[in-house]
Amino acid sequence: MPLYSFHCKKCNKESEVLAGFDETPGCPRCGSTRMERLPSRPAAPLTYKSYVRKMRAQAAKEGDLSNFSRAERTKFKA
């Protein structure tokens, strides 16, 4: 089941709830069934190459060079 965001019209709080697409769950805070599903933001497209490049740069920045080859490690050690 996907995770959806809902707004409770009774207690005026937002919650993320596991629910089916056609299901309207009760509020986890007050128990009301007056829940309104909020629109979700789409995820930005991410290519695999850009993800790998980003994660490798983050690892190098943090000093973790275990996912780099021996030749690449020498570039970062100065």
HTML snippet that shows the backbone in 3Dmol.js (N, CA, C, O; Angstrom):
<script src="https://3Dmol.org/build/3Dmol-min.js"></script>
<div id="view" style="width:600px;height:400px;position:relative"></div>
<script>
const pdb = `
ATOM      1  N   MET A   1       0.836  -1.191   0.000  1.00  0.00           N
ATOM      2  CA  MET A   1       0.000   0.000   0.000  1.00  0.00           C
ATOM      3  C   MET A   1       0.874   1.245   0.000  1.00  0.00           C
ATOM      4  O   MET A   1       1.896   1.287   0.685  1.00  0.00           O
ATOM      5  N   PRO A   2       0.489   2.233  -0.745  1.00  0.00           N
ATOM      6  CA  PRO A   2       1.273   3.474  -0.787  1.00  0.00           C
ATOM      7  C   PRO A   2       0.988   4.373   0.419  1.00  0.00           C
ATOM      8  O   PRO A   2      -0.027   4.232   1.102  1.00  0.00           O
ATOM      9  N   LEU A   3       1.897   5.279   0.650  1.00  0.00           N
ATOM     10  CA  LEU A   3       1.788   6.257   1.727  1.00  0.00           C
ATOM     11  C   LEU A   3       1.192   7.532   1.153  1.00  0.00           C
ATOM     12  O   LEU A   3       1.743   8.100   0.210  1.00  0.00           O
ATOM     13  N   TYR A   4       0.076   7.989   1.708  1.00  0.00           N
ATOM     14  CA  TYR A   4      -0.589   9.199   1.246  1.00  0.00           C
ATOM     15  C   TYR A   4      -0.644  10.230   2.368  1.00  0.00           C
ATOM     16  O   TYR A   4      -0.652   9.876   3.547  1.00  0.00           O
ATOM     17  N   SER A   5      -0.680  11.491   1.996  1.00  0.00           N
ATOM     18  CA  SER A   5      -0.849  12.578   2.964  1.00  0.00           C
ATOM     19  C   SER A   5      -2.324  12.952   3.011  1.00  0.00           C
ATOM     20  O   SER A   5      -2.986  13.069   1.979  1.00  0.00           O
ATOM     21  N   PHE A   6      -2.824  13.138   4.225  1.00  0.00           N
ATOM     22  CA  PHE A   6      -4.218  13.512   4.440  1.00  0.00           C
ATOM     23  C   PHE A   6      -4.290  14.710   5.370  1.00  0.00           C
ATOM     24  O   PHE A   6      -3.401  14.925   6.194  1.00  0.00           O
ATOM     25  N   HIS A   7      -5.353  15.486   5.231  1.00  0.00           N
ATOM     26  CA  HIS A   7      -5.637  16.603   6.117  1.00  0.00           C
ATOM     27  C   HIS A   7      -6.942  16.287   6.835  1.00  0.00           C
ATOM     28  O   HIS A   7      -7.949  15.983   6.196  1.00  0.00           O
ATOM     29  N   CYS A   8      -6.926  16.359   8.159  1.00  0.00           N
ATOM     30  CA  CYS A   8      -8.127  16.105   8.951  1.00  0.00           C
ATOM     31  C   CYS A   8      -8.898  17.413   9.103  1.00  0.00           C
ATOM     32  O   CYS A   8      -8.366  18.410   9.591  1.00  0.00           O
ATOM     33  N   LYS A   9     -10.148  17.391   8.682  1.00  0.00           N
ATOM     34  CA  LYS A   9     -10.975  18.591   8.763  1.00  0.00           C
ATOM     35  C   LYS A   9     -11.458  18.861  10.180  1.00  0.00           C
ATOM     36  O   LYS A   9     -11.886  19.973  10.488  1.00  0.00           O
ATOM     37  N   LYS A  10     -11.394  17.849  11.049  1.00  0.00           N
ATOM     38  CA  LYS A  10     -11.857  18.040  12.426  1.00  0.00           C
ATOM     39  C   LYS A  10     -10.770  18.662  13.308  1.00  0.00           C
ATOM     40  O   LYS A  10     -11.012  19.669  13.973  1.00  0.00           O
ATOM     41  N   CYS A  11      -9.569  18.061  13.313  1.00  0.00           N
ATOM     42  CA  CYS A  11      -8.500  18.579  14.188  1.00  0.00           C
ATOM     43  C   CYS A  11      -7.507  19.473  13.448  1.00  0.00           C
ATOM     44  O   CYS A  11      -6.590  20.017  14.063  1.00  0.00           O
ATOM     45  N   ASN A  12      -7.682  19.633  12.120  1.00  0.00           N
ATOM     46  CA  ASN A  12      -6.861  20.518  11.302  1.00  0.00           C
ATOM     47  C   ASN A  12      -5.379  20.123  11.307  1.00  0.00           C
ATOM     48  O   ASN A  12      -4.504  20.988  11.292  1.00  0.00           O
ATOM     49  N   LYS A  13      -5.099  18.805  11.329  1.00  0.00           N
ATOM     50  CA  LYS A  13      -3.725  18.307  11.302  1.00  0.00           C
ATOM     51  C   LYS A  13      -3.497  17.506  10.032  1.00  0.00           C
ATOM     52  O   LYS A  13      -4.437  16.948   9.465  1.00  0.00           O
ATOM     53  N   GLU A  14      -2.242  17.450   9.584  1.00  0.00           N
ATOM     54  CA  GLU A  14      -1.874  16.638   8.426  1.00  0.00           C
ATOM     55  C   GLU A  14      -1.160  15.392   8.905  1.00  0.00           C
ATOM     56  O   GLU A  14      -0.392  15.428   9.867  1.00  0.00           O
ATOM     57  N   SER A  15      -1.425  14.277   8.213  1.00  0.00           N
ATOM     58  CA  SER A  15      -0.818  12.996   8.559  1.00  0.00           C
ATOM     59  C   SER A  15      -0.498  12.226   7.300  1.00  0.00           C
ATOM     60  O   SER A  15      -1.166  12.383   6.278  1.00  0.00           O
ATOM     61  N   GLU A  16       0.532  11.388   7.374  1.00  0.00           N
ATOM     62  CA  GLU A  16       0.831  10.460   6.293  1.00  0.00           C
ATOM     63  C   GLU A  16       0.337   9.098   6.734  1.00  0.00           C
ATOM     64  O   GLU A  16       0.676   8.630   7.820  1.00  0.00           O
ATOM     65  N   VAL A  17      -0.477   8.450   5.878  1.00  0.00           N
ATOM     66  CA  VAL A  17      -1.136   7.208   6.249  1.00  0.00           C
ATOM     67  C   VAL A  17      -0.990   6.210   5.110  1.00  0.00           C
ATOM     68  O   VAL A  17      -1.105   6.570   3.938  1.00  0.00           O
ATOM     69  N   LEU A  18      -0.732   4.938   5.467  1.00  0.00           N
ATOM     70  CA  LEU A  18      -0.765   3.872   4.481  1.00  0.00           C
ATOM     71  C   LEU A  18      -2.217   3.583   4.174  1.00  0.00           C
ATOM     72  O   LEU A  18      -2.982   3.219   5.068  1.00  0.00           O
ATOM     73  N   ALA A  19      -2.606   3.741   2.920  1.00  0.00           N
ATOM     74  CA  ALA A  19      -4.005   3.548   2.552  1.00  0.00           C
ATOM     75  C   ALA A  19      -4.099   3.147   1.093  1.00  0.00           C
ATOM     76  O   ALA A  19      -3.240   3.491   0.281  1.00  0.00           O
ATOM     77  N   GLY A  20      -5.162   2.411   0.770  1.00  0.00           N
ATOM     78  CA  GLY A  20      -5.445   2.091  -0.619  1.00  0.00           C
ATOM     79  C   GLY A  20      -5.919   3.342  -1.340  1.00  0.00           C
ATOM     80  O   GLY A  20      -6.274   4.333  -0.702  1.00  0.00           O
ATOM     81  N   PHE A  21      -5.927   3.299  -2.669  1.00  0.00           N
ATOM     82  CA  PHE A  21      -6.279   4.478  -3.448  1.00  0.00           C
ATOM     83  C   PHE A  21      -7.705   4.950  -3.171  1.00  0.00           C
ATOM     84  O   PHE A  21      -7.938   6.153  -3.055  1.00  0.00           O
ATOM     85  N   ASP A  22      -8.650   4.039  -3.065  1.00  0.00           N
ATOM     86  CA  ASP A  22     -10.051   4.403  -2.844  1.00  0.00           C
ATOM     87  C   ASP A  22     -10.430   4.469  -1.365  1.00  0.00           C
ATOM     88  O   ASP A  22     -11.590   4.712  -1.033  1.00  0.00           O
ATOM     89  N   GLU A  23      -9.482   4.260  -0.500  1.00  0.00           N
ATOM     90  CA  GLU A  23      -9.745   4.199   0.940  1.00  0.00           C
ATOM     91  C   GLU A  23      -9.559   5.574   1.588  1.00  0.00           C
ATOM     92  O   GLU A  23      -8.623   6.301   1.252  1.00  0.00           O
ATOM     93  N   THR A  24     -10.442   5.921   2.506  1.00  0.00           N
ATOM     94  CA  THR A  24     -10.287   7.133   3.313  1.00  0.00           C
ATOM     95  C   THR A  24     -10.139   6.677   4.766  1.00  0.00           C
ATOM     96  O   THR A  24     -11.126   6.292   5.394  1.00  0.00           O
ATOM     97  N   PRO A  25      -8.924   6.717   5.304  1.00  0.00           N
ATOM     98  CA  PRO A  25      -8.686   6.227   6.659  1.00  0.00           C
ATOM     99  C   PRO A  25      -9.160   7.203   7.724  1.00  0.00           C
ATOM    100  O   PRO A  25      -9.504   8.347   7.426  1.00  0.00           O
ATOM    101  N   GLY A  26      -9.173   6.743   8.959  1.00  0.00           N
ATOM    102  CA  GLY A  26      -9.466   7.619  10.085  1.00  0.00           C
ATOM    103  C   GLY A  26      -8.226   8.397  10.479  1.00  0.00           C
ATOM    104  O   GLY A  26      -7.100   7.967  10.229  1.00  0.00           O
ATOM    105  N   CYS A  27      -8.440   9.524  11.085  1.00  0.00           N
ATOM    106  CA  CYS A  27      -7.329  10.365  11.539  1.00  0.00           C
ATOM    107  C   CYS A  27      -6.583   9.654  12.669  1.00  0.00           C
ATOM    108  O   CYS A  27      -7.209   9.217  13.635  1.00  0.00           O
ATOM    109  N   PRO A  28      -5.249   9.530  12.565  1.00  0.00           N
ATOM    110  CA  PRO A  28      -4.490   8.878  13.640  1.00  0.00           C
ATOM    111  C   PRO A  28      -4.437   9.712  14.918  1.00  0.00           C
ATOM    112  O   PRO A  28      -4.097   9.183  15.976  1.00  0.00           O
ATOM    113  N   ARG A  29      -4.762  10.992  14.846  1.00  0.00           N
ATOM    114  CA  ARG A  29      -4.706  11.860  16.024  1.00  0.00           C
ATOM    115  C   ARG A  29      -6.038  11.911  16.778  1.00  0.00           C
ATOM    116  O   ARG A  29      -6.073  11.775  18.001  1.00  0.00           O
ATOM    117  N   CYS A  30      -7.142  12.110  16.028  1.00  0.00           N
ATOM    118  CA  CYS A  30      -8.427  12.285  16.710  1.00  0.00           C
ATOM    119  C   CYS A  30      -9.453  11.198  16.365  1.00  0.00           C
ATOM    120  O   CYS A  30     -10.499  11.115  17.008  1.00  0.00           O
ATOM    121  N   GLY A  31      -9.165  10.369  15.361  1.00  0.00           N
ATOM    122  CA  GLY A  31     -10.065   9.290  15.000  1.00  0.00           C
ATOM    123  C   GLY A  31     -11.168   9.674  14.020  1.00  0.00           C
ATOM    124  O   GLY A  31     -11.954   8.810  13.631  1.00  0.00           O
ATOM    125  N   SER A  32     -11.254  10.907  13.615  1.00  0.00           N
ATOM    126  CA  SER A  32     -12.287  11.365  12.694  1.00  0.00           C
ATOM    127  C   SER A  32     -12.106  10.730  11.319  1.00  0.00           C
ATOM    128  O   SER A  32     -10.984  10.428  10.913  1.00  0.00           O
ATOM    129  N   THR A  33     -13.197  10.532  10.616  1.00  0.00           N
ATOM    130  CA  THR A  33     -13.138  10.018   9.249  1.00  0.00           C
ATOM    131  C   THR A  33     -13.285  11.150   8.232  1.00  0.00           C
ATOM    132  O   THR A  33     -13.432  10.893   7.037  1.00  0.00           O
ATOM    133  N   ARG A  34     -13.246  12.377   8.687  1.00  0.00           N
ATOM    134  CA  ARG A  34     -13.352  13.547   7.793  1.00  0.00           C
ATOM    135  C   ARG A  34     -11.959  13.917   7.276  1.00  0.00           C
ATOM    136  O   ARG A  34     -11.442  15.000   7.549  1.00  0.00           O
ATOM    137  N   MET A  35     -11.375  12.995   6.531  1.00  0.00           N
ATOM    138  CA  MET A  35     -10.012  13.169   6.014  1.00  0.00           C
ATOM    139  C   MET A  35     -10.066  13.540   4.540  1.00  0.00           C
ATOM    140  O   MET A  35     -10.872  13.005   3.777  1.00  0.00           O
ATOM    141  N   GLU A  36      -9.199  14.459   4.156  1.00  0.00           N
ATOM    142  CA  GLU A  36      -9.102  14.895   2.763  1.00  0.00           C
ATOM    143  C   GLU A  36      -7.702  14.538   2.253  1.00  0.00           C
ATOM    144  O   GLU A  36      -6.698  14.914   2.856  1.00  0.00           O
ATOM    145  N   ARG A  37      -7.651  13.811   1.139  1.00  0.00           N
ATOM    146  CA  ARG A  37      -6.357  13.428   0.565  1.00  0.00           C
ATOM    147  C   ARG A  37      -5.705  14.660  -0.054  1.00  0.00           C
ATOM    148  O   ARG A  37      -6.340  15.405  -0.799  1.00  0.00           O
ATOM    149  N   LEU A  38      -4.432  14.861   0.266  1.00  0.00           N
ATOM    150  CA  LEU A  38      -3.688  16.005  -0.266  1.00  0.00           C
ATOM    151  C   LEU A  38      -2.973  15.601  -1.550  1.00  0.00           C
ATOM    152  O   LEU A  38      -2.552  14.453  -1.690  1.00  0.00           O
ATOM    153  N   PRO A  39      -2.836  16.527  -2.481  1.00  0.00           N
ATOM    154  CA  PRO A  39      -2.101  16.188  -3.712  1.00  0.00           C
ATOM    155  C   PRO A  39      -0.635  15.947  -3.379  1.00  0.00           C
ATOM    156  O   PRO A  39      -0.059  16.630  -2.532  1.00  0.00           O
ATOM    157  N   SER A  40      -0.047  14.982  -4.044  1.00  0.00           N
ATOM    158  CA  SER A  40       1.360  14.682  -3.794  1.00  0.00           C
ATOM    159  C   SER A  40       2.225  15.330  -4.860  1.00  0.00           C
ATOM    160  O   SER A  40       1.799  15.533  -5.997  1.00  0.00           O
ATOM    161  N   ARG A  41       3.434  15.645  -4.471  1.00  0.00           N
ATOM    162  CA  ARG A  41       4.382  16.237  -5.405  1.00  0.00           C
ATOM    163  C   ARG A  41       5.079  15.123  -6.166  1.00  0.00           C
ATOM    164  O   ARG A  41       5.500  14.137  -5.560  1.00  0.00           O
ATOM    165  N   PRO A  42       5.211  15.256  -7.467  1.00  0.00           N
ATOM    166  CA  PRO A  42       5.930  14.222  -8.215  1.00  0.00           C
ATOM    167  C   PRO A  42       7.422  14.312  -7.934  1.00  0.00           C
ATOM    168  O   PRO A  42       7.956  15.393  -7.687  1.00  0.00           O
ATOM    169  N   ALA A  43       8.077  13.177  -7.975  1.00  0.00           N
ATOM    170  CA  ALA A  43       9.521  13.141  -7.777  1.00  0.00           C
ATOM    171  C   ALA A  43      10.214  13.587  -9.053  1.00  0.00           C
ATOM    172  O   ALA A  43       9.773  13.275 -10.159  1.00  0.00           O
ATOM    173  N   ALA A  44      11.278  14.302  -8.887  1.00  0.00           N
ATOM    174  CA  ALA A  44      12.052  14.749 -10.053  1.00  0.00           C
ATOM    175  C   ALA A  44      12.706  13.549 -10.714  1.00  0.00           C
ATOM    176  O   ALA A  44      13.167  12.639 -10.025  1.00  0.00           O
ATOM    177  N   PRO A  45      12.752  13.534 -12.036  1.00  0.00           N
ATOM    178  CA  PRO A  45      13.398  12.402 -12.708  1.00  0.00           C
ATOM    179  C   PRO A  45      14.879  12.364 -12.360  1.00  0.00           C
ATOM    180  O   PRO A  45      15.540  13.401 -12.307  1.00  0.00           O
ATOM    181  N   LEU A  46      15.383  11.187 -12.128  1.00  0.00           N
ATOM    182  CA  LEU A  46      16.770  11.020 -11.729  1.00  0.00           C
ATOM    183  C   LEU A  46      17.362   9.891 -12.550  1.00  0.00           C
ATOM    184  O   LEU A  46      16.881   8.759 -12.493  1.00  0.00           O
ATOM    185  N   THR A  47      18.388  10.188 -13.303  1.00  0.00           N
ATOM    186  CA  THR A  47      19.021   9.144 -14.085  1.00  0.00           C
ATOM    187  C   THR A  47      20.001   8.393 -13.197  1.00  0.00           C
ATOM    188  O   THR A  47      20.518   8.944 -12.226  1.00  0.00           O
ATOM    189  N   TYR A  48      20.244   7.176 -13.521  1.00  0.00           N
ATOM    190  CA  TYR A  48      21.140   6.350 -12.729  1.00  0.00           C
ATOM    191  C   TYR A  48      22.546   6.937 -12.687  1.00  0.00           C
ATOM    192  O   TYR A  48      23.181   6.957 -11.633  1.00  0.00           O
ATOM    193  N   LYS A  49      23.033   7.414 -13.832  1.00  0.00           N
ATOM    194  CA  LYS A  49      24.390   7.971 -13.876  1.00  0.00           C
ATOM    195  C   LYS A  49      24.521   9.197 -12.982  1.00  0.00           C
ATOM    196  O   LYS A  49      25.525   9.359 -12.288  1.00  0.00           O
ATOM    197  N   SER A  50      23.502  10.064 -12.997  1.00  0.00           N
ATOM    198  CA  SER A  50      23.585  11.259 -12.154  1.00  0.00           C
ATOM    199  C   SER A  50      23.514  10.879 -10.678  1.00  0.00           C
ATOM    200  O   SER A  50      24.150  11.518  -9.840  1.00  0.00           O
ATOM    201  N   TYR A  51      22.746   9.843 -10.360  1.00  0.00           N
ATOM    202  CA  TYR A  51      22.650   9.387  -8.967  1.00  0.00           C
ATOM    203  C   TYR A  51      23.998   8.843  -8.488  1.00  0.00           C
ATOM    204  O   TYR A  51      24.453   9.177  -7.394  1.00  0.00           O
ATOM    205  N   VAL A  52      24.628   8.012  -9.305  1.00  0.00           N
ATOM    206  CA  VAL A  52      25.929   7.448  -8.944  1.00  0.00           C
ATOM    207  C   VAL A  52      26.958   8.554  -8.777  1.00  0.00           C
ATOM    208  O   VAL A  52      27.735   8.543  -7.822  1.00  0.00           O
ATOM    209  N   ARG A  53      26.967   9.508  -9.699  1.00  0.00           N
ATOM    210  CA  ARG A  53      27.918  10.621  -9.620  1.00  0.00           C
ATOM    211  C   ARG A  53      27.699  11.415  -8.329  1.00  0.00           C
ATOM    212  O   ARG A  53      28.659  11.783  -7.653  1.00  0.00           O
ATOM    213  N   LYS A  54      26.452  11.671  -7.995  1.00  0.00           N
ATOM    214  CA  LYS A  54      26.133  12.435  -6.789  1.00  0.00           C
ATOM    215  C   LYS A  54      26.552  11.675  -5.530  1.00  0.00           C
ATOM    216  O   LYS A  54      27.144  12.263  -4.626  1.00  0.00           O
ATOM    217  N   MET A  55      26.252  10.382  -5.462  1.00  0.00           N
ATOM    218  CA  MET A  55      26.589   9.590  -4.278  1.00  0.00           C
ATOM    219  C   MET A  55      28.099   9.413  -4.130  1.00  0.00           C
ATOM    220  O   MET A  55      28.619   9.432  -3.014  1.00  0.00           O
ATOM    221  N   ARG A  56      28.804   9.241  -5.245  1.00  0.00           N
ATOM    222  CA  ARG A  56      30.260   9.117  -5.173  1.00  0.00           C
ATOM    223  C   ARG A  56      30.899  10.427  -4.715  1.00  0.00           C
ATOM    224  O   ARG A  56      31.858  10.416  -3.943  1.00  0.00           O
ATOM    225  N   ALA A  57      30.376  11.538  -5.184  1.00  0.00           N
ATOM    226  CA  ALA A  57      30.903  12.836  -4.745  1.00  0.00           C
ATOM    227  C   ALA A  57      30.663  13.039  -3.251  1.00  0.00           C
ATOM    228  O   ALA A  57      31.525  13.554  -2.539  1.00  0.00           O
ATOM    229  N   GLN A  58      29.491  12.630  -2.788  1.00  0.00           N
ATOM    230  CA  GLN A  58      29.183  12.754  -1.358  1.00  0.00           C
ATOM    231  C   GLN A  58      30.112  11.861  -0.534  1.00  0.00           C
ATOM    232  O   GLN A  58      30.609  12.279   0.511  1.00  0.00           O
ATOM    233  N   ALA A  59      30.346  10.638  -1.001  1.00  0.00           N
ATOM    234  CA  ALA A  59      31.236   9.723  -0.289  1.00  0.00           C
ATOM    235  C   ALA A  59      32.653  10.281  -0.228  1.00  0.00           C
ATOM    236  O   ALA A  59      33.297  10.214   0.819  1.00  0.00           O
ATOM    237  N   ALA A  60      33.144  10.829  -1.329  1.00  0.00           N
ATOM    238  CA  ALA A  60      34.491  11.407  -1.353  1.00  0.00           C
ATOM    239  C   ALA A  60      34.585  12.595  -0.409  1.00  0.00           C
ATOM    240  O   ALA A  60      35.590  12.779   0.276  1.00  0.00           O
ATOM    241  N   LYS A  61      33.542  13.390  -0.381  1.00  0.00           N
ATOM    242  CA  LYS A  61      33.507  14.566   0.509  1.00  0.00           C
ATOM    243  C   LYS A  61      33.590  14.138   1.968  1.00  0.00           C
ATOM    244  O   LYS A  61      34.213  14.813   2.787  1.00  0.00           O
ATOM    245  N   GLU A  62      32.952  13.001   2.291  1.00  0.00           N
ATOM    246  CA  GLU A  62      32.952  12.500   3.668  1.00  0.00           C
ATOM    247  C   GLU A  62      34.182  11.662   3.989  1.00  0.00           C
ATOM    248  O   GLU A  62      34.357  11.224   5.126  1.00  0.00           O
ATOM    249  N   GLY A  63      35.046  11.432   2.979  1.00  0.00           N
ATOM    250  CA  GLY A  63      36.272  10.679   3.216  1.00  0.00           C
ATOM    251  C   GLY A  63      36.127   9.187   3.043  1.00  0.00           C
ATOM    252  O   GLY A  63      37.073   8.454   3.334  1.00  0.00           O
ATOM    253  N   ASP A  64      34.993   8.702   2.586  1.00  0.00           N
ATOM    254  CA  ASP A  64      34.782   7.275   2.365  1.00  0.00           C
ATOM    255  C   ASP A  64      35.119   6.967   0.917  1.00  0.00           C
ATOM    256  O   ASP A  64      34.350   7.290   0.012  1.00  0.00           O
ATOM    257  N   LEU A  65      36.254   6.349   0.701  1.00  0.00           N
ATOM    258  CA  LEU A  65      36.715   6.066  -0.654  1.00  0.00           C
ATOM    259  C   LEU A  65      36.578   4.591  -1.011  1.00  0.00           C
ATOM    260  O   LEU A  65      37.156   4.149  -2.004  1.00  0.00           O
ATOM    261  N   SER A  66      35.831   3.821  -0.230  1.00  0.00           N
ATOM    262  CA  SER A  66      35.726   2.380  -0.446  1.00  0.00           C
ATOM    263  C   SER A  66      35.046   2.013  -1.759  1.00  0.00           C
ATOM    264  O   SER A  66      35.249   0.906  -2.257  1.00  0.00           O
ATOM    265  N   ASN A  67      34.252   2.898  -2.329  1.00  0.00           N
ATOM    266  CA  ASN A  67      33.577   2.573  -3.585  1.00  0.00           C
ATOM    267  C   ASN A  67      34.335   3.102  -4.806  1.00  0.00           C
ATOM    268  O   ASN A  67      33.795   3.121  -5.912  1.00  0.00           O
ATOM    269  N   PHE A  68      35.573   3.526  -4.609  1.00  0.00           N
ATOM    270  CA  PHE A  68      36.413   4.010  -5.699  1.00  0.00           C
ATOM    271  C   PHE A  68      37.502   2.986  -5.996  1.00  0.00           C
ATOM    272  O   PHE A  68      37.919   2.245  -5.106  1.00  0.00           O
ATOM    273  N   SER A  69      37.962   2.943  -7.239  1.00  0.00           N
ATOM    274  CA  SER A  69      39.062   2.054  -7.597  1.00  0.00           C
ATOM    275  C   SER A  69      40.361   2.591  -6.986  1.00  0.00           C
ATOM    276  O   SER A  69      40.420   3.729  -6.522  1.00  0.00           O
ATOM    277  N   ARG A  70      41.402   1.747  -6.995  1.00  0.00           N
ATOM    278  CA  ARG A  70      42.691   2.157  -6.424  1.00  0.00           C
ATOM    279  C   ARG A  70      43.236   3.386  -7.158  1.00  0.00           C
ATOM    280  O   ARG A  70      43.788   4.286  -6.525  1.00  0.00           O
ATOM    281  N   ALA A  71      43.087   3.431  -8.476  1.00  0.00           N
ATOM    282  CA  ALA A  71      43.566   4.576  -9.266  1.00  0.00           C
ATOM    283  C   ALA A  71      42.782   5.847  -8.908  1.00  0.00           C
ATOM    284  O   ALA A  71      43.357   6.932  -8.832  1.00  0.00           O
ATOM    285  N   GLU A  72      41.471   5.706  -8.690  1.00  0.00           N
ATOM    286  CA  GLU A  72      40.672   6.874  -8.338  1.00  0.00           C
ATOM    287  C   GLU A  72      40.982   7.369  -6.941  1.00  0.00           C
ATOM    288  O   GLU A  72      40.899   8.570  -6.684  1.00  0.00           O
ATOM    289  N   ARG A  73      41.335   6.482  -6.040  1.00  0.00           N
ATOM    290  CA  ARG A  73      41.638   6.886  -4.652  1.00  0.00           C
ATOM    291  C   ARG A  73      42.825   7.819  -4.583  1.00  0.00           C
ATOM    292  O   ARG A  73      42.854   8.721  -3.745  1.00  0.00           O
ATOM    293  N   THR A  74      43.814   7.619  -5.456  1.00  0.00           N
ATOM    294  CA  THR A  74      44.999   8.479  -5.426  1.00  0.00           C
ATOM    295  C   THR A  74      44.677   9.916  -5.801  1.00  0.00           C
ATOM    296  O   THR A  74      45.377  10.840  -5.388  1.00  0.00           O
ATOM    297  N   LYS A  75      43.636  10.107  -6.571  1.00  0.00           N
ATOM    298  CA  LYS A  75      43.221  11.466  -6.950  1.00  0.00           C
ATOM    299  C   LYS A  75      42.765  12.267  -5.750  1.00  0.00           C
ATOM    300  O   LYS A  75      42.966  13.480  -5.691  1.00  0.00           O
ATOM    301  N   PHE A  76      42.140  11.581  -4.778  1.00  0.00           N
ATOM    302  CA  PHE A  76      41.550  12.279  -3.647  1.00  0.00           C
ATOM    303  C   PHE A  76      42.522  12.429  -2.478  1.00  0.00           C
ATOM    304  O   PHE A  76      42.345  13.317  -1.643  1.00  0.00           O
ATOM    305  N   LYS A  77      43.534  11.587  -2.406  1.00  0.00           N
ATOM    306  CA  LYS A  77      44.509  11.683  -1.328  1.00  0.00           C
ATOM    307  C   LYS A  77      45.580  12.686  -1.724  1.00  0.00           C
ATOM    308  O   LYS A  77      46.309  12.490  -2.697  1.00  0.00           O
ATOM    309  N   ALA A  78      45.658  13.731  -0.976  1.00  0.00           N
ATOM    310  CA  ALA A  78      46.673  14.741  -1.301  1.00  0.00           C
ATOM    311  C   ALA A  78      47.459  15.104  -0.068  1.00  0.00           C
ATOM    312  O   ALA A  78      48.361  15.940  -0.135  1.00  0.00           O
TER     313      ALA A  78
END
`;
const viewer = $3Dmol.createViewer("view");
viewer.addModel(pdb, "pdb");
viewer.setStyle({}, {cartoon: {color: "spectrum"}});
viewer.zoomTo();
viewer.render();
</script>
